[in-house]
Amino acid sequence: MLRGIKARTITMQTEKKTAIVTGGGSGLGFAIAKAFTQNGITTIIAGRDQAKLIKAQEQLGPLCIFKVLDVTDYKAIPAFVEEVESKHGPIDILVNNAGINQKKEFTEVSDIEFTNMLNTNVTAVFVLSREVAKKMLTRKKGSILNISSMAAQYGLPKVIAYTASKTAIEGMTRAMAVELSPMGIRVNAIAPGFIYSDMTAKALDSDPDRKARVMARTPMGHMGQPEDIGAAALYLSGEDARYITGVVLPVDGGNSISY
Ligand code: NDP
């Protein structure tokens, strides 16, 4: 008989929790917000498009609250974090999901386009994480989850700025995890593969040859659904992942391990 080993059961969500999901009005962010609200987590979805957020909130129900926020409006972020905490309680979970993409030849990308990509995909993640971490540090608990991409692992053509931004996200995830985990804050990332959303559907549906090539090198042979990211985000943000920090979890049907 093994002594001293206690079986761990899957934790039911009993404690009241509050989460922020940026870009929660659509695509992967919506699926993450859905997984959270279905598990009793009060979820603030933030984005620029109010109509989209209202529609998402209607579908997600009373545990979902929307807030119009451009994550590149860095000066607005401390007040946003204060407002969330004062109205909805301590922030337990932050998911940095909002992101933009651009497909363009390397030599055609302008300085401004490159900088804009980093502003949204990197600097905004840094600023929001910093402000939320200040709150989490006072309580010595919390989870920050960043949404990366397999573009951080591969050399993909025509996505120079996006690749730079997602590679930065993975480095930041590790740096934040090392610094914050001793104080009870776990920091992880998910690297989605090809998942159906506005971002990828447009790109792949307009290029069937590319889609066939991508699927040929995805061992599971099909694209993922946003719910696959929702489930992974719920796990990594919750108590069942209490000993996991600093990881980048691929959710990609095996794409990243395929030759
Ligand atoms: P979508 O385009 O469907 O969603 C992106 C979201 O980001 C939108 O809800 C948008 O909201 C929000 N957003 C963009 N810019 C800002 C901003 N400045 N301020 C606030 N919100 C902003 O794409 P996905 O759901 O596919 O992408 C979500 C994340 O997943 C991204 O980080 C993306 O890089 C990553 N990803 C997706 C993959 C996929 O296959 N779908 C693969 C790999 C990574 P609004 O318009 O309201 O501002």
Residues whose N, C-alpha, C, O or C-beta is under 5 A from the ligand:
A	BS01	NDP	G23 G24 G25 S26 G27 L28 G29 A46 G47 R48 D49 L69 D70 V71 T72 N97 A98 G99 I100 T120 I147 S148 S149 M150 P192 G193 F194 I195 Y196 S197 D198 M199 T200
